[in-house]
C-alpha cells in the first residue's frame, strides 16, 4: 500500500494544474487598470490642485487617486501620460439640443423631420463629446429623436455623452414650443402642446411612456418662435403645479424654459427643478428660487455668438435684440444674490462644440470666480441632473469621465475651450497628446 505521504503528493500534483488554471482564469476576468499619470488634478469641490497624481481607472469607474510615486504600474496595467496637463472631470451641459442645428431658415425648420433630427444628433453628440462634455441634459427634441439618440449611444453604436433627455417640450397652443410657421388650414401643432390640467398630465405621462428622463415645459414665450412674447407667461400656475406633481411622483425632474419674470416666479412656485434662460428675472423670482433651491441655467454665450455671426429671420431678430439688452445684467444680479447656477448653453442655437465658451461668459462678464464657473458645469450640473453620485467630480466610485487640458482653468478659464484628452466611462475617445 502507498504511504499517506505518496498519496498526498499525487493529490497535490493532480490539483496543481486545476488551481493554476483557476488562478489564471480569475486574473483574466479582472478588468484591466488604466493609470492616468496627471501633471495636476483639480478637486472641483474645493479648488485644490494636487501635482503628480495618478488616477486609477478600473472598468468604467475611478477606483483610486494617489501620488504617482506611490502607484507603480503592475503587469497588465495601461499607462497614459498626462503629466504636462491639468486633469479634471468631464464637463456637463445642462441645456442642449443635440438633434438641432443653428439654421433658422423657415423652410429648413418646416422640412426637418424626427429622422433628420436623429441623424443630426449622431454628428452633434460626437462633436460635443470631443469638446470635453461627457454628460448633457437634452431639453427638447421632436418625435422622441433624443430618446433614440440616447439609447443608441448607451448601446455603444455611436460615440456621445451620457444623456438625460426630455422628448418633446410641453407648451400651450400657439406659444413657444408650438409650431407657428404654417397657416391655419394645415392644423399643425407641436408634439408637446397641451392645454388645461388634464391635458398636461396626459402629456407628462405620455413623454415618460416613450422614454423621457425629465419633463421640459415652456413657462413663457421664447425668442426663436413666431407670434409669442418672451416676457409673457404661458402656462398658468395651476397647470404647472399639475405638471410638477405628476413628474415628481413618477421620478422625473422638470426644467422650465422661462424668460419673463412672471413665468419664472410661477414656475418656481410650482416646484420646477430649474429655470432655463431667466432673462427677465427679478427680485421676486430670485427670492422664490433661493427659498426652494431652484437652479438657474443661464444660456449666455449664444448672445455673443448671435451678435457676431447670427442671421435670423426678422420675426426672431427683434426678440433676440430685446433679450440681449437685459439678460446678462439680470443674470448677474441673480448670481450675486446667491441663486444656484448650473451651466447650460442652448447648443443648436449656435454651433455644437463651442459649449465651453459659456464658462468664459460667466467669469469675464457675469463676475463668477473661475472655480464657481467650473463648479456650475461639474458638481452643480451633476446635482441638478440627479447624478451627483455618478459624475461631476474626480471621486472614487464615480464614472471615469475625465478630461485634460493645457494650462490651468482656475487661472485661465478659456483653457477649457480646447480639450486634447477625453475619457468617458473609462474609454478614451480622444487623445491628441499620444499623437504628438
PEZI-V750720 format. One record per helix or strand of 2 or more residues. SS is the DSSP state (~ for helix, > for strand). FROM is the first residue (numbers start at 1). LEN is the number of residues. If there is no record, write none. Layout:
BEGIN
ss: [SS | SS]
from: [FROM | FROM]
len: [LEN | LEN]
END
This chain:
BEGIN
ss: [~ | > | > | > | ~ | > | > | ~ | ~ | > | ~ | > | > | ~ | ~ | > | ~ | > | ~ | > | ~ | > | ~ | ~ | ~ | ~ | ~ | > | ~ | > | >]
from: [4 | 33 | 49 | 61 | 68 | 78 | 91 | 106 | 114 | 133 | 142 | 162 | 170 | 184 | 197 | 214 | 237 | 253 | 261 | 274 | 283 | 295 | 301 | 314 | 357 | 370 | 379 | 402 | 413 | 421 | 427]
len: [26 | 10 | 10 | 7 | 3 | 12 | 6 | 5 | 17 | 6 | 13 | 4 | 2 | 3 | 13 | 5 | 13 | 6 | 10 | 4 | 10 | 3 | 9 | 23 | 8 | 7 | 7 | 4 | 5 | 4 | 5]
END
